[in-house]
Amino acid sequence: MNKVQTAIAEIRNMNNDELNQVIEAIKLQRTWLSKTTARALTIGDLVEFKGRYGNPERGRVVKINPKTVIVDAGPGQRWRVTASLLKVVQAA
């Protein structure tokens, strides 16, 4: 059994208080991952991510906010993306 299957099996045996603790831990981990990724980015980096409907998008980082990154993907296309969803293609 892999980690995900083990976690799912354990979740099915939890009560409401235990589930709330797991949910809080997941939220904290997502925040940590997002902020770690944002700290690794610099303005001008070329990044890629999956846009709406799963379409791949590429663009340059123009602003880094605490939880999101503004990416310029061409004329009239600015995306506000959660940092953890970005993949650096080329550093500035």
Legacy VTK file of the C-alpha trace (Angstrom):
# vtk DataFile Version 3.0
C-alpha trace
ASCII
DATASET POLYDATA
POINTS 92 float
0.000 0.000 0.000
1.378 3.467 -0.875
1.177 6.576 1.332
-2.020 7.901 -0.265
-3.893 4.636 0.107
-2.743 4.345 3.721
-3.870 7.925 4.438
-7.279 7.310 2.846
-7.743 4.137 4.891
-6.911 6.052 8.084
-9.202 8.963 7.172
-12.139 6.596 6.809
-11.698 5.566 10.456
-11.559 9.120 11.868
-14.170 11.061 13.794
-15.076 14.693 13.028
-12.471 16.254 15.359
-9.679 14.161 13.861
-10.824 15.049 10.327
-10.702 18.765 11.219
-7.108 18.334 12.416
-6.160 16.618 9.147
-7.836 19.363 7.110
-5.928 22.035 9.041
-2.637 20.179 8.478
-3.351 19.972 4.730
-4.112 23.706 4.551
-0.884 24.538 6.386
1.151 22.268 4.100
-0.362 23.846 0.968
0.435 27.323 2.287
4.007 26.286 3.073
4.491 24.777 -0.403
3.065 27.875 -2.082
5.251 30.287 -0.104
8.361 28.152 -0.654
7.759 28.210 -4.405
7.057 31.958 -4.378
10.344 32.628 -2.556
12.226 30.727 -5.277
10.737 32.892 -8.059
12.037 36.236 -9.271
10.412 38.830 -11.474
11.150 38.030 -15.114
11.278 34.238 -14.702
9.640 32.298 -17.507
7.083 29.938 -15.971
4.463 27.501 -17.148
1.248 26.232 -15.606
-2.050 24.672 -16.567
-4.651 27.323 -17.336
-8.374 26.973 -17.424
-9.603 23.683 -18.826
-6.106 22.191 -18.472
-4.556 24.178 -21.316
-0.812 24.746 -20.846
0.151 28.410 -20.445
3.543 30.131 -20.427
4.448 33.599 -19.335
6.787 35.874 -17.400
6.486 36.650 -13.707
5.626 40.338 -13.270
4.670 40.462 -9.576
5.008 38.164 -6.588
2.324 38.442 -3.902
2.320 36.537 -0.592
0.065 33.750 -1.908
-0.153 34.322 -5.657
2.029 35.307 -8.597
0.973 37.563 -11.468
2.061 36.061 -14.802
1.999 37.969 -18.106
1.168 35.451 -20.839
0.975 37.876 -23.744
-1.078 40.886 -24.837
-4.116 41.194 -22.603
-3.400 37.962 -20.752
-2.432 38.366 -17.127
-3.002 35.452 -14.806
-3.058 35.401 -11.015
-1.746 31.938 -10.178
-1.103 30.154 -6.897
2.679 29.847 -6.686
2.636 26.104 -6.050
1.056 25.558 -9.494
3.960 27.215 -11.341
6.963 25.491 -12.862
10.031 27.576 -13.763
11.040 27.045 -17.379
13.912 29.542 -17.474
15.336 31.830 -14.801
15.743 35.550 -15.489
LINES 1 93
92 0 1 2 3 4 5 6 7 8 9 10 11 12 13 14 15 16 17 18 19 20 21 22 23 24 25 26 27 28 29 30 31 32 33 34 35 36 37 38 39 40 41 42 43 44 45 46 47 48 49 50 51 52 53 54 55 56 57 58 59 60 61 62 63 64 65 66 67 68 69 70 71 72 73 74 75 76 77 78 79 80 81 82 83 84 85 86 87 88 89 90 91
